[in-house]
């Protein structure tokens, strides 16, 4: 909006409607802009006695065309927008005129009613239409085109929006953005406001996107004391959950208590008392790990114990039956497949055939896939039922293609059903099979590994496959690393790079990076599949990246810039972070068009055709953190998006779009378990804290056909030299060793 001009300096001959402080009332003609985060809105309001609608700027939790509005504020004259009221108070009321009712119903406020049905409903029922919808909804079927199903949807949507608007008013009055009101309603139902009044900190526990600080702000406005035990206990829980999000299974006791005292700005005695109450109620558990007291959330401590117990049982179990003679099986499988196995593959296959549990690890090009194929060929020839799984849908699909057998995500394998209490496969209802193979095991965190082992059949073999040098899981723990370091189970390291794989600079470069050496890469190598483009200035790096993705790579390789190219960045913020890159790439690859619907929500602008990523596990939709899809349809009347993930189509309500982000560029962490035809990675010293060897190694190994690194040589060298990884607090290694 243009710069506001002083009140006295008139820019037109049209008189200002009133004095410097005046009231206004009228019907909302149009909602020009509304920010659900802070309520700021720009409205066009039809005021009696004026020909043209008046612009009103103010704040409302929600507003729709057709509503009656009253406001108090200051009139001003704007260079571009003319006379407008900057309101310090605004209130809305349901419309009473037929024109207002029709506008309100047709605004999209009620799912199932658009402009066409709004006209029909008002023509049929007039001013009684709200009463009909609420109390005599059966009569809606008298309107042409409204059957039983649409009538029920309209009735349910009407009831929901009434409660949601009450929640919005409450959140707005207590300083919280209103865009999560629908999610709050779906979590708490009609009792939402009462439940929040009783314990505002439950918002941080239960509602995706609302953190402790926001919940604490609501608590303060509700009158909760700064030194209340409820607040201190919520802070302890928040810090432990925050640590979980950073990969820890627990926190040192001293670090937790000091962190809570700093966060709350209260005496540590209050925190100590809250800590004691948490211990007494068994909401936290403590244990000494490597000489310090670690504090765990109960489910994580139990998960670590379950992993250690089950792996020890497997390690101590006798050799699996039926016994398979490796000296006969290996020549047989080489003849059947026509592939000669390397010495390390021979050793790996022999170990796997003799063990109840084995870890197979190695970098790209060393034959992990060939080994697994050979192993499965032998086991299935012995009539053993093999179960295959991976952490993500893409990884499971690759495993299925490589093996020729069905492979599922671990969640789907364990039959996760949130409505029925979680995983249906467990110790009392185990999986049915003789062999369980899990690929991309480096991605599996402590909670998921514990559930998998819990559901393992008592006599089954377990084969874990992964690259130990990749990034650890996004979730808590270092499962693969701790298993390998413990020495509890057999581990086979594949090291020989096969000649065909060695011809790929992606693979040879990845191994060089992993060894701390700068790979032999240069811009001029047109035939190379691993290229480095030197750009010293981050802005020039970003410009080159957009040009490469939009023009040069699609032309050179004959590929689709959205489907086939994935930008991977180490960071979220900055000119080379995923947020800025996604804005630039969206404009370059999917610009605004009259033919594409778009919707601004949760700080993101979504358009039909956009590439998006799921940022949290949604078990109801069976869409998981890291899944990438494309927006296919947008229905503003129904307030829904349709996103295609592979062959599946998933519907999102607008109120659920905080689970999605643009995915033209994603973090390297989010790329784990996936492969892309072409990968582009920006590297600059502004990413200093995140320039790590395993991060770059993981990013490079995501590319199948080509990998392009764009940026500063200094940043490339820094990443390759930096072998340090962030320490994760966990008790799993100690449990596996003890």
C-alpha positions as CSV (number, residue, x, y, z in Angstrom):
1,X,0.0,0.0,0.0
2,X,1.2,3.5,-0.7
3,X,2.8,5.7,1.9
4,X,0.1,7.3,4.1
5,X,-0.2,11.1,3.7
6,X,-0.9,13.6,6.5
7,X,-4.6,14.0,7.3
8,X,-4.7,17.7,6.4
9,X,-3.1,17.4,3.0
10,X,-6.0,16.6,0.8
11,X,-5.3,15.0,-2.6
12,X,-8.8,15.2,-4.1
13,X,-11.8,17.4,-3.9
14,X,-13.9,14.7,-2.2
15,X,-14.5,15.7,1.5
16,X,-13.5,13.4,4.3
17,X,-16.6,11.7,5.8
18,X,-16.1,13.0,9.3
19,X,-13.7,14.4,11.9
20,X,-10.3,13.0,12.8
21,X,-12.1,10.4,15.1
22,X,-15.3,9.1,13.7
23,X,-17.6,6.0,13.6
24,X,-18.6,4.0,10.5
25,X,-21.2,1.4,9.9
26,X,-22.1,-0.4,6.7
27,X,-22.1,-3.6,4.7
28,X,-18.9,-5.3,3.7
29,X,-18.9,-5.2,-0.1
30,X,-15.5,-6.9,-0.6
31,X,-12.7,-8.3,1.5
32,X,-9.7,-7.0,-0.3
33,X,-7.2,-8.5,2.1
34,X,-7.2,-10.5,5.3
35,X,-4.2,-11.9,7.2
36,X,-5.3,-14.8,9.4
37,X,-2.1,-14.6,11.3
38,X,-2.7,-11.2,12.8
39,X,-6.2,-10.3,11.7
40,X,-5.2,-7.2,9.6
41,X,-7.8,-6.6,6.9
42,X,-8.6,-4.1,4.1
43,X,-12.3,-3.9,3.4
44,X,-14.6,-2.2,1.0
45,X,-17.7,-1.1,2.9
46,X,-20.9,0.2,1.5
47,X,-22.0,3.1,3.6
48,X,-25.4,4.8,3.4
49,X,-25.3,8.2,1.7
50,X,-22.1,7.5,-0.3
51,X,-22.1,6.3,-3.9
52,X,-18.7,4.5,-3.8
53,X,-17.6,1.9,-1.2
54,X,-15.3,3.2,1.5
55,X,-11.9,1.6,2.3
56,X,-11.5,0.4,5.9
57,X,-8.3,-0.8,7.4
58,X,-8.4,-2.6,10.7
59,X,-8.1,-5.9,12.5
60,X,-10.7,-8.7,12.7
61,X,-10.3,-12.5,13.5
62,X,-12.6,-13.3,10.5
63,X,-14.7,-11.3,8.1
64,X,-16.8,-12.1,5.0
65,X,-18.5,-10.1,2.3
66,X,-22.2,-9.3,3.2
67,X,-21.6,-8.9,7.0
68,X,-22.6,-5.7,8.7
69,X,-19.6,-3.9,10.2
70,X,-19.2,-1.1,12.7
71,X,-15.9,0.7,13.4
72,X,-14.2,3.6,15.2
73,X,-11.1,5.2,13.9
74,X,-9.3,8.0,12.0
75,X,-10.1,9.1,8.5
76,X,-7.2,9.7,6.2
77,X,-6.5,10.6,2.6
78,X,-4.2,8.2,0.7
79,X,-2.4,9.2,-2.6
80,X,-3.4,6.0,-4.4
81,X,-6.5,4.7,-2.5
82,X,-8.3,7.9,-1.6
83,X,-10.4,8.3,1.5
84,X,-10.1,5.5,4.0
85,X,-10.8,4.8,7.7
86,X,-7.9,3.4,9.8
87,X,-10.0,1.7,12.4
88,X,-8.8,1.0,15.9
89,X,-11.9,-1.0,16.7
90,X,-14.0,-3.1,14.3
91,X,-17.0,-5.4,15.0
92,X,-19.0,-7.6,12.7
93,X,-22.6,-8.8,12.8
94,X,-24.4,-11.3,10.6
95,X,-26.1,-9.6,7.6
96,X,-29.8,-8.8,7.8
97,X,-30.6,-7.5,4.3
98,X,-31.2,-10.0,1.4
99,X,-28.3,-8.5,-0.5
100,X,-26.0,-8.9,2.5
101,X,-27.2,-12.5,3.2
102,X,-26.6,-13.5,-0.4
103,X,-23.1,-12.0,-0.4
104,X,-22.3,-13.7,2.9
105,X,-23.4,-17.1,1.8
106,X,-21.7,-16.8,-1.5
107,X,-18.4,-15.6,0.0
108,X,-17.1,-19.2,0.6
109,X,-17.6,-18.8,4.4
110,X,-19.8,-22.0,4.4
111,X,-18.4,-25.0,2.6
112,X,-20.9,-26.3,0.0
113,X,-22.4,-22.9,-0.8
114,X,-21.0,-20.8,-3.5
115,X,-22.5,-17.8,-5.3
116,X,-24.9,-20.0,-7.4
117,X,-26.4,-21.8,-4.4
118,X,-26.4,-18.6,-2.3
119,X,-28.7,-17.0,-4.9
120,X,-31.0,-20.0,-5.0
121,X,-31.2,-20.2,-1.1
122,X,-32.0,-16.5,-0.7
123,X,-34.6,-16.6,-3.5
124,X,-36.3,-19.6,-1.8
125,X,-36.1,-18.7,1.9
126,X,-35.3,-15.0,2.0
127,X,-34.4,-13.6,5.4
128,X,-35.2,-17.0,7.1
129,X,-32.3,-18.8,5.4
130,X,-30.0,-18.8,8.4
131,X,-32.8,-20.2,10.6
132,X,-33.6,-22.9,7.9
133,X,-29.9,-24.0,7.7
134,X,-29.5,-24.2,11.5
135,X,-32.9,-25.7,12.6
136,X,-34.8,-27.0,9.6
137,X,-32.0,-28.2,7.3
138,X,-34.2,-30.9,5.7
139,X,-36.0,-28.1,3.9
140,X,-32.7,-27.2,2.0
141,X,-33.5,-30.2,-0.2
142,X,-36.4,-28.1,-1.6
143,X,-33.8,-26.1,-3.5
144,X,-32.9,-27.4,-6.9
145,X,-29.5,-29.2,-6.9
146,X,-29.3,-29.8,-3.1
147,X,-29.7,-33.4,-2.2
148,X,-29.2,-35.2,1.1
149,X,-25.4,-35.3,0.9
150,X,-25.0,-31.6,0.1
151,X,-27.6,-30.6,2.6
152,X,-25.7,-32.5,5.4
153,X,-22.4,-30.9,4.3
154,X,-24.0,-27.4,4.5
155,X,-25.5,-28.1,7.9
156,X,-22.2,-29.5,9.3
157,X,-20.2,-26.6,7.8
158,X,-22.6,-24.1,9.3
159,X,-22.3,-25.6,12.8
160,X,-18.5,-25.8,12.5
161,X,-18.1,-22.2,11.3
162,X,-20.1,-20.9,14.3
163,X,-17.8,-22.7,16.8
164,X,-14.7,-21.8,14.8
165,X,-15.6,-18.2,14.7
166,X,-16.0,-18.3,18.5
167,X,-12.5,-19.8,18.8
168,X,-11.2,-17.1,16.4
169,X,-12.6,-14.4,18.6
170,X,-11.1,-16.0,21.7
171,X,-7.6,-16.4,20.0
172,X,-7.7,-12.9,18.6
173,X,-8.6,-11.4,21.9
174,X,-5.7,-13.2,23.5
175,X,-3.0,-12.3,21.0
176,X,-2.9,-15.5,18.9
177,X,-3.2,-15.8,15.2
178,X,-6.6,-17.2,14.1
179,X,-5.5,-19.4,11.2
180,X,-5.3,-22.5,13.4
181,X,-8.9,-22.2,14.7
182,X,-10.2,-25.0,12.5
183,X,-7.4,-27.3,13.7
184,X,-8.2,-26.4,17.3
185,X,-11.9,-27.1,16.7
186,X,-11.1,-30.5,15.1
187,X,-8.9,-31.4,18.1
188,X,-11.1,-30.2,21.0
189,X,-14.5,-29.8,19.4
190,X,-17.1,-27.5,20.8
191,X,-15.4,-27.3,24.2
192,X,-12.3,-25.8,22.8
193,X,-12.5,-22.4,24.5
194,X,-13.3,-23.9,27.9
195,X,-10.4,-26.4,27.6
196,X,-7.9,-23.7,26.6
197,X,-9.1,-21.5,29.5
198,X,-8.4,-24.3,31.9
199,X,-4.9,-25.1,30.5
200,X,-3.7,-22.9,27.6
201,X,-0.4,-24.8,27.5
202,X,-2.2,-27.8,26.0
203,X,-2.2,-25.7,22.7
204,X,1.6,-26.3,22.5
205,X,1.2,-30.0,23.2
206,X,-1.7,-30.7,20.9
207,X,-1.8,-28.2,18.0
208,X,0.7,-28.4,15.2
209,X,2.3,-25.0,14.6
210,X,1.6,-23.5,18.1
211,X,4.6,-23.4,20.3
212,X,5.2,-22.8,24.0
213,X,5.8,-19.0,23.6
214,X,2.4,-18.5,21.9
215,X,0.6,-20.7,24.5
216,X,2.4,-18.8,27.3
217,X,1.2,-15.5,25.8
218,X,-2.4,-16.8,26.0
219,X,-1.8,-18.0,29.6
220,X,-0.5,-14.5,30.6
221,X,-3.6,-12.8,29.2
222,X,-5.8,-15.3,31.0
223,X,-4.1,-14.4,34.3
224,X,-1.8,-17.4,34.9
225,X,1.0,-16.3,37.2
226,X,4.6,-16.3,35.9
227,X,5.6,-18.6,38.8
228,X,2.7,-21.1,38.4
229,X,3.6,-24.8,38.6
230,X,1.4,-25.4,35.5
231,X,3.6,-23.0,33.5
232,X,6.9,-24.5,34.9
233,X,5.7,-28.1,34.1
234,X,4.7,-27.0,30.6
235,X,8.2,-25.5,30.1
236,X,9.9,-28.7,31.1
237,X,7.8,-30.7,28.7
238,X,8.4,-28.1,26.0
239,X,12.2,-28.3,26.3
240,X,12.2,-32.1,26.2
241,X,9.9,-32.1,23.1
242,X,12.1,-29.5,21.5
243,X,15.2,-31.6,22.2
244,X,13.4,-34.6,20.6
245,X,12.9,-32.4,17.5
246,X,16.7,-31.8,17.4
247,X,17.4,-35.6,17.5
248,X,17.9,-36.1,21.3
249,X,16.2,-38.9,23.3
250,X,16.8,-37.0,26.5
251,X,18.5,-34.0,28.1
252,X,21.0,-33.7,30.9
253,X,19.2,-32.8,34.1
254,X,21.2,-29.7,34.8
255,X,20.8,-28.5,31.2
256,X,17.0,-29.0,31.4
257,X,16.5,-27.2,34.7
258,X,18.7,-24.2,33.7
259,X,17.0,-24.0,30.4
260,X,13.6,-23.9,31.9
261,X,14.6,-21.2,34.4
262,X,16.0,-19.1,31.6
263,X,12.9,-19.6,29.5
264,X,10.5,-18.7,32.3
265,X,12.7,-16.0,33.8
266,X,11.8,-17.3,37.3
267,X,13.7,-18.6,40.3
268,X,15.0,-22.2,39.7
269,X,13.2,-23.3,42.9
270,X,9.9,-23.1,41.0
271,X,11.4,-25.3,38.2
272,X,12.8,-27.7,40.8
273,X,9.3,-28.2,42.3
274,X,7.8,-28.7,38.9
275,X,10.5,-31.2,38.0
276,X,9.8,-33.1,41.3
277,X,6.1,-33.2,40.4
278,X,6.8,-34.5,36.9
279,X,9.0,-37.2,38.4
280,X,6.4,-38.2,40.9
281,X,3.7,-38.4,38.2
282,X,6.2,-40.4,36.0
283,X,5.8,-37.8,33.2
284,X,9.6,-37.8,33.0
285,X,12.1,-40.5,33.9
286,X,15.8,-40.3,34.7
287,X,18.8,-42.5,34.2
288,X,22.6,-42.1,34.4
289,X,24.1,-42.4,31.0
290,X,27.9,-42.0,30.5
291,X,28.3,-40.4,33.9
292,X,25.5,-37.8,33.7
293,X,21.8,-37.8,34.7
294,X,19.7,-37.9,31.5
295,X,16.0,-36.9,31.7
296,X,13.7,-38.8,29.3
297,X,10.1,-38.6,28.2
298,X,8.8,-42.1,29.2
299,X,8.0,-43.3,25.7
300,X,11.5,-42.6,24.5
301,X,13.2,-44.4,27.4
302,X,10.9,-47.4,26.9
303,X,11.6,-47.4,23.1
304,X,15.4,-47.5,23.7
305,X,14.9,-50.4,26.2
306,X,12.7,-52.3,23.7
307,X,15.3,-51.9,20.9
308,X,18.2,-53.2,23.1
309,X,16.1,-56.1,24.5
310,X,15.0,-57.3,21.1
311,X,18.4,-56.9,19.4
312,X,20.1,-58.8,22.2
313,X,17.5,-61.6,21.8
314,X,18.3,-61.8,18.1
315,X,22.1,-61.6,18.6
316,X,22.0,-64.4,21.2
317,X,19.6,-66.7,19.2
318,X,20.8,-69.8,17.4
319,X,21.4,-69.8,13.7
320,X,18.2,-69.5,11.7
321,X,16.4,-72.5,10.3
322,X,16.4,-73.9,7.7
323,X,20.2,-73.8,7.6
324,X,21.5,-72.6,4.2
325,X,25.0,-73.7,2.9
326,X,26.6,-70.5,1.6
327,X,29.2,-72.4,-0.3
328,X,26.5,-73.9,-2.5
329,X,24.0,-71.0,-2.4
330,X,26.4,-68.3,-3.6
331,X,27.6,-70.1,-6.8
332,X,23.9,-71.0,-7.5
333,X,22.7,-67.4,-7.2
334,X,25.6,-66.1,-9.3
335,X,24.6,-68.5,-12.1
336,X,20.9,-67.6,-11.8
337,X,21.5,-63.9,-11.9
338,X,24.5,-63.8,-14.2
339,X,26.3,-61.6,-11.7
340,X,29.7,-62.3,-10.2
341,X,29.8,-61.1,-6.6
342,X,32.8,-59.4,-5.1
343,X,34.8,-60.8,-2.2
344,X,33.1,-58.4,0.3
345,X,29.7,-59.3,-1.1
346,X,30.6,-63.0,-0.6
347,X,31.5,-62.3,3.0
348,X,28.3,-60.3,3.5
349,X,26.1,-62.9,1.9
350,X,27.7,-65.7,4.0
351,X,27.2,-63.6,7.2
352,X,23.6,-62.8,6.3
353,X,22.7,-66.4,5.6
354,X,24.1,-67.5,9.0
355,X,22.7,-64.8,11.2
356,X,19.3,-63.9,12.8
357,X,20.2,-60.3,12.5
358,X,22.7,-58.5,10.3
359,X,23.6,-54.9,9.3
360,X,24.7,-54.3,5.6
361,X,26.2,-50.9,5.1
362,X,28.2,-49.1,2.5
363,X,28.2,-46.1,0.2
364,X,26.9,-45.6,-3.3
365,X,28.0,-48.0,-6.0
366,X,29.3,-50.7,-3.7
367,X,26.6,-53.2,-4.6
368,X,24.2,-53.1,-1.6
369,X,21.2,-53.5,-4.0
370,X,22.9,-56.4,-5.8
371,X,23.6,-58.1,-2.5
372,X,20.0,-57.7,-1.3
373,X,18.7,-59.0,-4.6
374,X,21.0,-62.1,-4.3
375,X,20.1,-62.7,-0.7
376,X,16.3,-62.5,-1.4
377,X,16.7,-64.8,-4.4
378,X,18.3,-67.5,-2.2
379,X,15.8,-67.0,0.7
380,X,12.7,-67.1,-1.6
381,X,14.1,-70.2,-3.3
382,X,14.1,-71.8,0.1
383,X,10.3,-70.9,0.3
384,X,10.9,-68.3,3.0
385,X,8.4,-65.5,3.2
386,X,10.3,-62.2,2.9
387,X,8.8,-58.9,4.1
388,X,10.3,-55.7,2.7
389,X,10.0,-52.2,4.1
390,X,11.6,-48.7,4.1
391,X,10.9,-45.5,6.0
392,X,9.5,-43.5,3.1
393,X,7.2,-44.2,0.2
394,X,9.9,-43.3,-2.4
395,X,12.5,-45.6,-0.7
396,X,9.9,-48.5,-0.5
397,X,9.1,-48.0,-4.2
398,X,12.8,-48.2,-5.1
399,X,13.2,-51.4,-3.0
400,X,10.2,-53.0,-4.7
401,X,11.6,-52.1,-8.1
402,X,15.0,-53.5,-7.3
403,X,13.8,-56.8,-5.7
404,X,10.7,-57.5,-7.7
405,X,8.8,-58.1,-4.5
406,X,6.3,-55.9,-2.7
407,X,7.7,-53.3,-0.3
408,X,5.8,-51.1,2.1
409,X,6.6,-48.1,4.2
410,X,7.2,-49.2,7.8
411,X,4.1,-47.4,9.0
412,X,1.9,-49.2,6.5
413,X,3.6,-52.5,7.2
414,X,2.9,-52.1,10.9
415,X,-0.7,-51.0,10.0
416,X,-0.7,-47.7,11.8
417,X,-4.3,-46.6,12.5
418,X,-4.6,-43.5,14.6
419,X,-8.3,-44.0,15.3
420,X,-7.6,-47.4,16.8
421,X,-4.7,-46.6,19.0
422,X,-1.7,-46.6,16.8
423,X,0.2,-49.6,15.4
424,X,-1.9,-52.7,14.9
425,X,1.1,-54.9,14.5
426,X,2.9,-55.4,17.8
427,X,4.2,-58.1,20.2
428,X,0.7,-59.6,20.6
429,X,-0.1,-59.3,16.9
430,X,3.3,-59.7,15.1
431,X,4.0,-59.6,11.4
432,X,3.7,-62.9,9.5
433,X,6.9,-63.8,7.7
434,X,10.3,-65.5,8.0
435,X,12.6,-62.6,6.9
436,X,12.2,-58.8,7.4
437,X,14.4,-56.6,5.3
438,X,14.5,-52.9,6.1
439,X,16.3,-50.5,3.6
440,X,17.5,-47.0,4.3
441,X,17.8,-47.9,8.0
442,X,19.9,-44.7,8.7
443,X,16.6,-42.8,8.5
444,X,14.8,-44.8,11.1
445,X,14.5,-43.2,14.5
446,X,14.3,-44.7,18.0
447,X,10.4,-44.7,18.3
448,X,9.9,-46.3,14.9
449,X,12.7,-48.9,15.3
450,X,11.2,-50.0,18.6
451,X,7.8,-50.5,17.1
452,X,9.3,-52.5,14.2
453,X,11.2,-54.8,16.5
454,X,8.2,-55.2,18.7
455,X,6.2,-56.6,15.8
456,X,9.0,-58.8,14.6
457,X,8.0,-62.5,14.5
458,X,9.9,-64.5,17.1
459,X,11.7,-66.8,14.7
460,X,12.2,-64.3,11.9
461,X,15.6,-63.0,10.5
462,X,16.2,-59.3,10.4
463,X,18.3,-57.7,7.7
464,X,19.1,-54.0,8.1
465,X,20.5,-52.1,5.0
466,X,21.8,-48.6,4.9
467,X,24.6,-46.1,4.5
468,X,26.1,-45.3,7.9
469,X,27.8,-42.2,6.6
470,X,24.6,-40.4,5.6
471,X,22.8,-38.0,7.9
472,X,21.1,-39.5,10.9
473,X,17.4,-39.8,11.3
474,X,15.3,-36.6,11.5
475,X,13.7,-38.0,14.6
476,X,15.4,-38.8,17.9
477,X,18.4,-41.1,18.3
478,X,21.3,-42.6,16.2
479,X,19.8,-46.0,15.7
480,X,22.1,-47.3,12.9
481,X,25.3,-45.7,14.3
482,X,24.6,-47.0,17.8
483,X,23.9,-50.5,16.5
484,X,27.2,-50.5,14.6
485,X,29.3,-49.0,17.4
486,X,27.9,-51.4,20.0
487,X,29.4,-54.5,18.3
488,X,26.3,-56.4,19.5
489,X,25.2,-57.7,16.0
490,X,27.1,-58.7,12.9
491,X,27.9,-55.8,10.6
492,X,29.1,-56.1,7.0
493,X,30.8,-53.1,5.3
494,X,30.8,-53.2,1.5
495,X,33.7,-51.1,0.2
496,X,34.5,-52.1,-3.3
497,X,33.2,-49.7,-5.9
498,X,32.0,-51.6,-9.0
499,X,33.6,-50.5,-12.3
500,X,30.3,-49.4,-13.9
501,X,29.5,-47.4,-10.8
502,X,33.0,-46.0,-10.7
503,X,32.4,-44.4,-14.2
504,X,30.0,-42.1,-12.5
505,X,31.5,-38.9,-11.1
506,X,28.5,-38.7,-8.7
507,X,29.6,-41.9,-7.1
508,X,33.4,-41.4,-7.2
509,X,32.9,-37.8,-6.0
510,X,30.7,-38.9,-3.1
511,X,33.3,-41.3,-2.0
512,X,36.0,-38.6,-2.2
513,X,33.8,-36.3,-0.1
514,X,33.3,-39.0,2.4
515,X,37.1,-39.4,2.6
516,X,37.6,-35.7,3.2
517,X,38.9,-35.1,-0.4
518,X,37.7,-32.5,-2.8
519,X,36.4,-34.4,-5.9
520,X,37.7,-33.6,-9.4
521,X,34.8,-31.4,-10.7
522,X,34.8,-28.5,-13.0
523,X,32.2,-26.4,-14.9
524,X,33.7,-27.2,-18.3
525,X,33.1,-30.9,-18.1
526,X,30.0,-31.1,-20.2
527,X,29.8,-34.9,-20.2
528,X,30.3,-35.1,-16.4
529,X,27.4,-36.0,-14.2
530,X,28.9,-34.0,-11.2
531,X,29.6,-30.3,-11.9
532,X,30.8,-27.4,-9.8
533,X,29.9,-23.8,-11.0
534,X,32.0,-21.2,-9.2
535,X,30.0,-18.2,-8.0
536,X,31.5,-16.0,-5.3
537,X,28.5,-13.8,-4.7
538,X,25.5,-15.5,-3.0
539,X,23.1,-13.3,-5.1
540,X,24.9,-14.4,-8.3
541,X,24.7,-18.0,-7.1
542,X,20.9,-17.7,-6.7
543,X,20.5,-16.1,-10.1
544,X,22.6,-18.8,-11.7
545,X,20.6,-21.5,-9.9
546,X,17.3,-20.2,-11.2
547,X,18.7,-20.0,-14.8
548,X,20.1,-23.5,-14.6
549,X,16.8,-25.0,-13.3
550,X,14.5,-23.0,-15.6
551,X,16.5,-23.0,-18.8
552,X,19.9,-24.7,-19.1
553,X,19.3,-28.1,-17.5
554,X,15.9,-28.8,-19.1
555,X,17.3,-27.9,-22.5
556,X,20.6,-29.8,-22.0
557,X,19.0,-33.0,-20.6
558,X,15.5,-32.9,-22.1
559,X,13.9,-33.0,-18.6
560,X,11.0,-31.3,-16.8
561,X,12.3,-28.6,-14.5
562,X,9.7,-29.2,-11.8
563,X,9.3,-33.0,-11.9
564,X,13.0,-34.0,-12.6
565,X,15.1,-31.3,-10.8
566,X,15.3,-31.0,-7.0
567,X,17.1,-28.1,-5.3
568,X,18.7,-29.1,-2.0
569,X,19.9,-26.5,0.4
570,X,21.5,-26.9,3.8
571,X,19.4,-24.2,5.4
572,X,16.0,-22.5,5.7
573,X,16.9,-18.8,5.9
574,X,19.1,-16.5,3.8
575,X,19.2,-15.8,0.1
576,X,20.2,-19.4,-0.6
577,X,17.9,-20.9,2.0
578,X,14.8,-22.8,0.9
579,X,12.3,-20.1,1.8
580,X,13.8,-17.5,-0.5
581,X,14.7,-20.0,-3.2
582,X,11.1,-21.4,-3.3
583,X,9.7,-17.9,-3.8
584,X,12.0,-17.2,-6.7
585,X,11.5,-20.7,-8.2
586,X,7.8,-20.6,-7.9
587,X,7.7,-17.3,-9.9
588,X,10.1,-18.8,-12.5
589,X,8.5,-22.2,-12.9
590,X,4.8,-21.6,-11.9
591,X,4.0,-17.9,-12.3
592,X,0.7,-16.3,-11.5
593,X,-1.9,-17.0,-14.1
594,X,-5.6,-16.4,-14.6
595,X,-5.9,-20.1,-15.2
596,X,-4.3,-21.1,-11.9
597,X,-6.0,-20.9,-8.6
598,X,-3.9,-19.6,-5.7
599,X,-4.3,-19.2,-1.9
600,X,-2.2,-17.4,0.7
601,X,-2.1,-19.3,4.0
602,X,0.4,-19.8,6.9
603,X,2.9,-17.5,5.2
604,X,2.9,-19.5,1.9
605,X,1.3,-18.7,-1.4
606,X,0.1,-21.9,-3.0
607,X,-0.8,-22.3,-6.7
608,X,-2.2,-25.1,-8.7
609,X,0.8,-26.8,-10.2
610,X,3.1,-26.1,-7.3
611,X,5.5,-28.7,-6.0
612,X,4.9,-29.2,-2.3
613,X,6.3,-31.3,0.6
614,X,4.6,-32.7,3.7
615,X,6.3,-31.4,6.8
616,X,4.8,-33.7,9.4
617,X,3.4,-37.2,9.7
618,X,-0.3,-37.3,8.9
619,X,-1.4,-40.8,9.7
620,X,-5.1,-40.2,8.8
621,X,-4.1,-39.2,5.2
622,X,-1.2,-41.7,5.1
623,X,1.2,-38.9,4.1
624,X,4.5,-38.6,5.9
625,X,7.2,-36.1,6.6
626,X,9.2,-35.6,3.5
627,X,6.6,-36.9,0.9
628,X,6.7,-34.6,-2.2
629,X,3.6,-34.0,-4.4
630,X,2.0,-31.6,-6.8
631,X,-1.1,-29.4,-6.3
632,X,-3.6,-30.6,-9.0
633,X,-6.8,-28.8,-8.0
634,X,-8.0,-25.9,-5.8
635,X,-11.6,-25.5,-4.7
636,X,-12.2,-22.2,-3.0
637,X,-15.9,-22.9,-2.5
638,X,-15.1,-26.1,-0.6
639,X,-11.8,-24.6,0.8
640,X,-9.8,-27.7,-0.3
641,X,-6.7,-28.6,-2.2
642,X,-6.1,-31.8,-4.1
643,X,-2.4,-32.9,-4.0
644,X,-1.1,-35.9,-5.9
645,X,1.7,-37.9,-4.2
646,X,2.9,-40.4,-6.8
647,X,-0.2,-42.3,-7.8
648,X,-2.3,-41.2,-4.7
649,X,-4.5,-38.1,-4.5
650,X,-4.9,-36.5,-1.1
651,X,-7.4,-33.8,-0.1
652,X,-6.4,-31.0,2.2
653,X,-8.7,-28.6,3.9
654,X,-7.4,-25.0,3.8
655,X,-7.0,-25.2,7.6
656,X,-4.5,-28.1,7.2
657,X,-2.2,-26.3,4.8
658,X,0.3,-25.6,7.6
659,X,1.4,-29.2,7.0
660,X,2.6,-28.3,3.5
661,X,5.4,-26.1,2.2
662,X,6.7,-25.3,-1.3
663,X,9.2,-28.0,-2.5
664,X,11.0,-26.6,-5.5
665,X,13.8,-26.3,-2.9
666,X,14.0,-28.5,0.2
667,X,16.5,-29.1,2.9
668,X,19.0,-31.9,2.5
669,X,17.6,-33.5,5.7
670,X,14.2,-33.7,4.0
671,X,15.7,-35.4,1.0
672,X,16.8,-38.5,2.9
673,X,15.5,-41.8,1.5
674,X,14.7,-40.1,-1.9
675,X,16.5,-40.0,-5.2
676,X,16.0,-37.5,-8.0
677,X,17.1,-37.4,-11.6
678,X,18.9,-34.1,-11.2
679,X,20.0,-32.4,-7.9
680,X,21.2,-28.8,-7.6
681,X,22.9,-27.7,-4.4
682,X,23.9,-24.1,-3.6
683,X,27.0,-23.7,-1.3
684,X,28.1,-20.5,0.3
685,X,29.8,-19.4,3.5
686,X,26.6,-17.8,4.7
687,X,25.6,-21.5,5.5
688,X,28.8,-21.7,7.7
689,X,27.2,-23.6,10.6
690,X,25.6,-26.2,8.4
691,X,28.6,-26.9,6.1
692,X,29.3,-30.5,7.1
693,X,30.7,-33.5,5.3
694,X,27.8,-35.9,5.9
695,X,25.3,-33.2,4.9
696,X,27.1,-32.6,1.5
697,X,27.7,-36.4,1.1
698,X,24.0,-37.1,1.6
699,X,22.9,-34.3,-0.8
700,X,25.3,-35.5,-3.6
701,X,24.1,-39.1,-3.3
702,X,20.5,-38.1,-3.9
703,X,21.2,-37.4,-7.6
704,X,20.9,-40.2,-10.1
705,X,21.6,-38.6,-13.5
706,X,23.3,-35.3,-12.6
707,X,24.4,-33.2,-9.6
708,X,25.2,-29.6,-9.9
709,X,27.0,-27.7,-7.1
710,X,26.8,-23.9,-7.4
711,X,28.7,-21.5,-5.1
712,X,31.9,-20.7,-3.4
713,X,35.0,-23.0,-3.6
714,X,35.7,-22.0,0.0
715,X,32.3,-23.2,1.1
716,X,32.8,-26.5,-0.7
717,X,36.2,-27.0,1.0
718,X,34.8,-26.1,4.4
719,X,32.0,-28.7,4.1
720,X,34.3,-31.4,3.0
721,X,36.8,-30.7,5.8
722,X,34.2,-30.5,8.5
723,X,33.7,-34.0,9.8
724,X,32.1,-33.0,13.1
725,X,28.5,-33.9,13.7
726,X,26.2,-32.7,16.4
727,X,26.1,-34.8,19.5
728,X,22.8,-36.5,20.3
729,X,21.8,-37.3,23.9
730,X,20.7,-40.9,24.0
731,X,21.0,-44.0,26.2
732,X,20.7,-46.6,23.4
733,X,24.4,-47.3,22.9
734,X,24.9,-47.9,26.6
735,X,21.9,-50.2,26.6
736,X,23.2,-52.2,23.6
737,X,26.6,-52.6,25.2
738,X,25.5,-53.4,28.8
